[in-house]
């Protein structure tokens, strides 16, 4: 053990293209796990992250996340992820899209979340808060500000993520 009262670390203030820190692990269900992401700084106002997740017992997951900011208070994050689970023999997909335009008059916001199966997060999410979600919510909002009032049009869609297991009953004759 080496004691040092000072820690030196580079203070990089600009975004740079490159590999992110890998995630390595093991679980009884998925086996050895290795996740590697590549960050691409496309421009000052947009970037992307490409992700590959390899599960020894389950297969290869592929993901792409694109983020942007545009003049006029327009911004968004869009993510797509796919894995073919060779143990279960099925494809899992995830689509997340959050886009907004905010200004003093007309504003819009959409938060779209779609999954191909209710147990996607339990099997493949890297985040604990997603694994314990009971509902997956998608929302959309349009608003128009007037001098002394504001008009709203709001929509909400919920998907119940409660795990439902099939029970196989065998009757002996």
C-alpha positions, -999 to +999 in steps of 0.1 A: +000+000+000+014+033-010+001+065+007+000+097-012-016+129+001-021+142-034-041+127-063-032+137-098-058+133-125-061+151-159-088+178-159-102+173-194-128+199-202-137+190-237-154+158-249-133+133-267-141+103-289-129+070-274-136+038-255-154+041-221-146+020-191-157-016-196-181-034-173-171-069-164-191-094-142-205-128-137-240-141-129-254-176-126-281-169-152-260-151-178-225-164-171-195-142-177-204-107-188-183-081-207-198-047-217-178-022-238-191+012-250-176+036-275-183+074-272-183+094-304-182+132-301-198+140-335-199+177-329-203+203-301-241+198-302-244+160-308-228+128-298-234+090-298-226+060-277-223+025-293-225-004-269-217-041-272-226-064-243-214-100-244-231-126-221-214-161-223-246-180-218-271-156-234-255-139-265-244-105-278-263-073-271-260-042-294-270-007-286-269+028-300-277+061-282-278+094-300-280+128-282-284+163-297-291+199-288-303+224-314-309+261-315-344+271-303-343+249-271-346+217-290-329+186-275-333+149-274-319+115-265-327+084-286-317+048-277-322+015-294-309-019-280-312-054-293-301-088-280-310-123-292-311-145-261-298-179-272-309-195-239-345-183-243-345-184-281-360-150-285-352-114-295-354-086-270-356-049-281-357-016-263-365+018-277-362+050-256-368+084-271-370+117-251-373+148-273-384+183-264-388+218-278-393+245-251-399+282-256-422+309-244-450+301-268-454+266-283-437+237-265-437+200-271-423+170-252-423+133-259-410+105-238-414+072-256-405+038-240-411+005-257-399-030-248-403-063-266-409-082-234-420-074-198-388-090-184-363-071-205-352-049-177-349-078-152-327-097-176-305-070-192-307-036-175-275-022-161-295+001-138-312-011-106-340+015-108-350+000-142-350-036-128-375-027-100-399-006-122-435-018-120-447+003-149-431+016-181-445+050-188-446+069-221-459+105-222-464+133-247-473+169-242-481+199-264-486+233-248-494+268-260-488+298-238-511+328-242-510+361-223-528+350-192-532+312-198-517+281-211-534+253-231-522+217-227-527+185-245-512+156-225-511+119-232-499+090-211-494+053-218-484+028-191-472-008-196-475-031-166-441-048-161-453-072-134-436-105-140-461-132-150-448-167-149-465-196-166-473-225-143-470-259-158-490-285-140-485-322-147-512-346-137-504-382-134-529-406-147 
